[in-house]
């Protein structure tokens, strides 16, 4: 009975295989992330060796140089660059053709035959993304930083047409809570670009650290980048006893290097400067922007971390302070979009402040939600005057929002739908689907995850 049942299963599998040969071949031949729009398979392969030439001119030659540099460490040789007069067998050709409008600015076609490889695009970004697909078509050892001995650099013959579904293909990193060194950030950008992400949001400020040098406010990094370790939850007592203060920050020169490095890989850096909440590090550094400056200033710095309310006092001087920060941010980051946070503001602190209640009445506002909205609008007007667009988490909707603002929906999907229906551009980032810091198994068997040691 068991033999008969096994035979029946085998027959079913054979039938399924016969019906779906293309699916089986797909899994054997290609593994590209994200999956291209269209893939067609041909017989044979192209062999890359020391004699292979890359044919490209003008802007295409810039992308060709990136391909040469990317392949050299693992292959142990550098491919040569030739001009278009040297098209022949055994070449990789990169071409820009302005008439390929159907591909958009980031699309490309890639054709691999036994004689040559051809990547065509309308814009340099498309060539770059075609190169990333070519890299993924090669054996995985191509990503080695040292020579891969005895590797066979074959590329299966395919015809690929590809272009993005989404304009904003983004990731977020958070060096504010745990500092990420510059070189690690650049490595992250490399991996992003390989997978055709084009937007990196850097969460530069929070209660636990201020990571961006602001020259007009030096204490933001002199003080705010180095948290008192005794306020850390669940910290190692031996490290606390050693009086080590965790932290770090990016100098303005670091930022220029990061932005330039990302731009070469068609990644836009979106800076996030949190306000009015998640501002503990800023308030520790400059108590005058907090709710109770005299009380906080009287405390030693190490005591301020736990004592401040972690929400700005939106008085005019604070508005001026934060606009000063944004002035330097816009000078450092060419991004059209500047993220100002706007989330999780504990406006109960404003209710309890006589000064904030007086400010609310002076501005003719009916409640704290409108005060929050008023503050966000000051930043929106400022950024608009500098040719930029404000982005904020979906809480910026409370109390009303300027029409040009972009909403990043993190509290589920409904806020994104509401924002889009109101005419705002929306970036979807719901925690349920896009946050990678949740536990993947039993919490006692994994490193600290979301809600862990801040």
VENVEN-V166513 format. One record per residue. N is the residue number from 0. RES is the residue in one small letter. OMEGA is omega as a letter, one per 20 degrees, with the letter a starting at -180 (999 if undefined). BURIAL is 1 if it has 24 or more other ideal C-beta (glycine too) atoms within 12 Angstrom, else 0. Layout:
n->[N N]
res->[RES RES]
omega->[OMEGA OMEGA]
burial->[BURIAL BURIAL]
This chain:
n->[0 1 2 3 4 5 6 7 8 9 10 11 12 13 14 15 16 17 18 19 20 21 22 23 24 25 26 27 28 29 30 31 32 33 34 35 36 37 38 39 40 41 42 43 44 45 46 47 48 49 50 51 52 53 54 55 56 57 58 59 60 61 62 63 64 65 66 67 68 69 70 71 72 73 74 75 76 77 78 79 80 81 82 83 84 85 86 87 88 89 90 91 92 93 94 95 96 97 98 99 100 101 102 103 104 105 106 107 108 109 110 111 112 113 114 115 116 117 118 119 120 121 122 123 124 125 126 127 128 129 130 131 132 133 134 135 136 137 138 139 140 141 142 143 144 145 146 147 148 149 150 151 152 153 154 155 156 157 158 159 160 161 162 163 164 165 166 167 168 169 170 171 172 173 174 175 176 177 178 179 180 181 182 183 184 185 186 187 188 189 190 191 192 193 194 195 196 197 198 199 200 201 202 203 204 205 206 207 208 209 210 211 212 213 214 215 216 217 218 219 220 221 222 223 224 225 226 227 228 229 230 231 232 233 234 235 236 237 238 239 240 241 242 243 244 245 246 247 248 249 250 251 252 253 254 255 256 257 258 259 260 261 262 263 264 265 266 267 268 269 270 271 272 273 274 275 276 277 278 279 280 281 282 283 284 285 286 287 288 289 290 291 292 293 294 295 296 297 298 299 300 301 302 303 304 305 306 307 308 309 310 311 312 313 314 315 316 317 318 319 320 321 322 323 324 325 326 327 328 329 330 331 332 333 334 335 336 337 338 339 340 341 342 343 344 345 346 347 348 349 350 351 352 353 354 355 356 357 358 359 360 361 362 363 364 365 366 367 368 369 370 371 372 373 374 375 376 377 378 379 380 381 382 383 384 385 386 387 388 389 390 391 392 393 394 395 396 397 398 399 400 401 402 403 404 405 406 407 408 409 410 411 412 413 414 415 416 417 418 419 420 421 422 423 424 425 426 427 428 429 430 431 432 433 434 435 436 437 438 439 440 441 442 443 444 445 446 447 448 449 450 451 452 453]
res->[x x x x x x x x x x x x x x x x x x x x x x x x x x x x x x x x x x x x x x x x x x x x x x x x x x x x x x x x x x x x x x x x x x x x x x x x x x x x x x x x x x x x x x x x x x x x x x x x x x x x x x x x x x x x x x x x x x x x x x x x x x x x x x x x x x x x x x x x x x x x x x x x x x x x x x x x x x x x x x x x x x x x x x x x x x x x x x x x x x x x x x x x x x x x x x x x x x x x x x x x x x x x x x x x x x x x x x x x x x x x x x x x x x x x x x x x x x x x x x x x x x x x x x x x x x x x x x x x x x x x x x x x x x x x x x x x x x x x x x x x x x x x x x x x x x x x x x x x x x x x x x x x x x x x x x x x x x x x x x x x x x x x x x x x x x x x x x x x x x x x x x x x x x x x x x x x x x x x x x x x x x x x x x x x x x x x x x x x x x x x x x x x x x x x x x x x x x x x x x x x x x x x x x x x x x x x x x x x x x x x x x x x x x x x x x x x x x x x x x x x x x x x x x x x x x x x x x]
omega->[a r a a r r r r r r r a r r r r a a a a a r r a r a a a a r a r i a r a a r r a r r r a r a r r a a a r r a a r r a r r r r r r r r r a a a a a a a r r r r a r r r a r a r r r r a r a r a r a a a r a a r a a a a a r r r r r r a a r r r a a r a r r r r a a r r r r r r a r r r a a r a r r r a r a r r r a r r r a a r a r a r a r a r a r a r r r a r a a r a r a a a r r r r r r r a r a r a r r a a r r a a a a r r a r r a a r r a a r a a r r r a a r a a r a a r a r r a r a a r r a r r r a a r a r r r r r r a r r a a r r r a r a r r r r r r r r a r i r a a a a r a r a a a a r r a a a a a a a a a r a a r a a a a a a r r a r a r a r r r r r a r r r a r r r a r a a r a r a r a a r r a r r r a r r r r a a r a a r r r r r a a r a a a a r r r r r r a r a r r r r a a r r r r a r r r r r a r r r a r r a r a a a r a r a a a a a a a r r r a r r r r r r a r a r a a a a a r a a r r r r r a a a a r r r a a a a r 999]
burial->[0 0 0 0 0 0 0 0 0 0 0 0 0 0 0 0 0 0 0 0 0 0 0 0 0 0 0 0 1 1 0 1 0 0 0 1 1 0 1 0 1 0 0 0 0 1 1 1 0 0 0 1 1 1 1 1 0 0 0 1 1 1 1 1 1 1 1 1 0 1 1 1 0 1 1 0 0 0 1 1 1 1 0 0 0 0 0 0 0 1 1 1 1 1 1 1 0 0 0 1 0 0 1 0 1 1 1 1 1 1 1 1 1 0 0 1 1 1 1 1 1 1 1 1 1 1 1 1 1 1 1 1 1 1 1 1 1 1 0 0 0 1 0 0 0 0 0 0 0 0 1 0 1 0 1 1 1 1 1 1 1 1 1 1 0 0 0 1 1 1 1 1 1 1 1 1 1 1 1 1 0 1 0 0 1 1 0 1 1 1 0 1 1 1 1 1 1 1 1 1 1 1 1 1 1 1 1 1 1 1 1 1 1 1 0 0 1 0 1 1 1 0 1 1 1 1 1 1 1 0 1 1 0 0 0 0 0 0 0 0 0 0 0 0 1 1 1 1 1 1 0 0 0 1 1 0 0 1 1 0 1 1 0 1 1 1 1 1 1 1 1 1 1 1 1 1 1 1 1 1 1 1 1 1 1 1 1 1 1 1 1 1 1 0 0 1 0 0 0 0 1 0 0 1 1 0 1 1 1 1 1 1 1 1 1 0 0 1 1 0 1 1 1 1 1 1 1 1 1 1 1 1 1 0 1 1 1 1 1 1 1 1 1 1 1 1 1 0 1 1 0 0 1 0 1 1 0 0 1 1 0 0 1 0 1 0 0 1 1 1 1 1 1 1 1 1 1 1 1 1 0 1 1 0 0 0 0 1 1 1 1 1 1 1 1 1 1 1 1 0 1 1 0 1 1 1 1 1 1 1 1 0 0 0 1 1 0 0 1 0 0 0 0 1 1 1 1 1 1 0 0 0 0 0 0 0 0 0 0 0 0 0 0 0 0 0 0 0 0 0 0 0 0 1]
